[in-house]
Amino acid sequence: MYKNRTKWYNCNRYLVYVSRVMQQRDHDIARVQDILQHLDVSRCRQVAGWLQDHIRALEVDDAMFKLSIQQLRLSNRTLNVLQQNKIHSIGQLLKKASDWDNIRKLRGAGDKVLQEIRATVEQLQAGKIVK
């Protein structure tokens, strides 16, 4: 009987926790909506662009997310730059590329490397590489 009471108590605590998290998320969404209402068209477009990129990054298939960047057939220089900057998986690359400023700041990345990374990321986001 004591075990059943403990299970019920733990289940009840979990439900209370989930309820609080959901309420917080609803509150966060309401705050975002309130902020967006006060933005002009150009700022809304900036937010929409960021959201679109962010959603693409979140929608990446988990299996692909864990694949090594070596499977992308990148040039040796680009592969070395990514590895030196601690980017070893496709998921890490896409996450980093969700904000293009992060890619521009990669140590050792010149224009050719950046062009190759951009083309590769665009192909990955379009689903044209490695599935």
C-alpha positions as CSV (number, residue, x, y, z in Angstrom):
1,M,0.0,0.0,0.0
2,Y,2.9,2.4,0.8
3,K,4.3,1.9,-2.7
4,N,1.0,2.8,-4.3
5,R,0.8,6.0,-2.2
6,T,4.4,6.9,-3.2
7,K,3.7,6.3,-6.9
8,W,0.5,8.4,-6.6
9,Y,2.5,11.2,-4.9
10,N,5.3,11.1,-7.5
11,C,2.7,11.1,-10.3
12,N,0.9,14.0,-8.8
13,R,4.1,16.0,-8.3
14,Y,5.0,15.4,-12.0
15,L,1.5,16.5,-13.1
16,V,1.9,19.7,-11.1
17,Y,5.3,20.3,-12.6
18,V,4.1,19.7,-16.1
19,S,1.1,22.1,-15.5
20,R,3.5,24.8,-14.3
21,V,5.8,24.4,-17.3
22,M,2.8,24.6,-19.7
23,Q,1.6,27.7,-17.9
24,Q,5.0,29.3,-18.2
25,R,5.2,28.5,-21.9
26,D,1.7,30.0,-22.4
27,H,2.9,33.0,-20.5
28,D,6.1,33.2,-22.7
29,I,4.0,33.0,-25.9
30,A,1.7,35.8,-24.6
31,R,4.8,37.9,-23.9
32,V,6.2,37.3,-27.3
33,Q,2.9,38.2,-28.9
34,D,2.7,41.4,-26.9
35,I,6.2,42.4,-28.0
36,L,5.5,41.6,-31.6
37,Q,2.5,43.8,-31.7
38,H,4.7,46.8,-31.0
39,L,7.2,46.2,-33.8
40,D,7.1,47.8,-37.2
41,V,7.0,45.8,-40.5
42,S,10.8,45.7,-41.0
43,R,11.4,44.4,-37.5
44,C,8.7,41.8,-37.9
45,R,10.4,40.6,-41.1
46,Q,13.7,40.3,-39.2
47,V,12.0,38.2,-36.5
48,A,10.2,36.1,-39.1
49,G,13.5,35.4,-40.9
50,W,15.2,34.4,-37.6
51,L,12.2,32.2,-36.7
52,Q,12.3,30.5,-40.1
53,D,16.0,29.7,-39.7
54,H,15.5,28.6,-36.1
55,I,12.6,26.3,-37.1
56,R,14.6,24.7,-39.9
57,A,17.4,24.0,-37.4
58,L,14.9,22.4,-35.0
59,E,13.3,20.2,-37.6
60,V,16.6,18.5,-38.5
61,D,16.2,14.7,-38.4
62,D,17.8,13.3,-35.2
63,A,19.7,10.6,-37.1
64,M,21.2,13.1,-39.5
65,F,21.9,15.5,-36.6
66,K,24.4,12.9,-35.2
67,L,26.2,12.1,-38.5
68,S,29.8,13.2,-38.8
69,I,30.6,16.2,-41.0
70,Q,33.1,13.9,-42.8
71,Q,30.1,12.4,-44.7
72,L,29.5,15.8,-46.3
73,R,32.4,15.5,-48.8
74,L,33.8,18.9,-47.8
75,S,37.2,20.1,-48.9
76,N,40.0,19.3,-46.5
77,R,40.4,23.0,-45.6
78,T,36.7,23.4,-44.7
79,L,36.7,20.1,-42.8
80,N,39.8,21.2,-40.8
81,V,38.3,24.6,-40.0
82,L,35.1,23.0,-38.7
83,Q,37.0,20.4,-36.6
84,Q,39.3,23.0,-35.2
85,N,36.3,25.0,-34.1
86,K,34.8,21.9,-32.4
87,I,32.2,21.2,-35.0
88,H,32.2,17.4,-35.6
89,S,28.6,16.5,-36.4
90,I,26.1,17.8,-39.0
91,G,23.8,18.8,-36.1
92,Q,26.5,21.0,-34.6
93,L,27.1,22.6,-38.0
94,L,23.4,23.4,-38.5
95,K,23.0,24.7,-35.0
96,K,26.0,27.0,-35.4
97,A,24.7,28.1,-38.8
98,S,21.3,29.0,-37.5
99,D,22.9,32.4,-36.7
100,W,25.2,33.1,-39.7
101,D,27.3,35.5,-37.6
102,N,28.5,32.4,-35.7
103,I,29.8,30.9,-38.9
104,R,31.6,34.1,-40.0
105,K,33.4,34.1,-36.6
106,L,34.9,30.6,-37.1
107,R,38.7,30.8,-36.6
108,G,40.6,30.1,-39.8
109,A,37.6,30.5,-42.2
110,G,38.2,32.5,-45.3
111,D,35.8,33.5,-48.0
112,K,36.0,30.1,-49.9
113,V,35.4,28.1,-46.7
114,L,32.5,30.3,-45.8
115,Q,31.0,29.9,-49.3
116,E,31.4,26.1,-49.1
117,I,29.8,26.0,-45.7
118,R,26.9,28.2,-46.8
119,A,26.2,26.0,-49.8
120,T,26.4,22.9,-47.7
121,V,24.1,24.2,-45.0
122,E,21.5,25.4,-47.6
123,Q,21.6,21.9,-49.2
124,L,21.2,20.2,-45.8
125,Q,18.3,22.5,-44.9
126,A,16.6,21.7,-48.3
127,G,17.1,18.0,-47.6
128,K,19.4,17.4,-50.6
129,I,22.3,15.9,-48.7
130,V,22.6,12.8,-46.5
131,K,19.2,11.4,-45.5
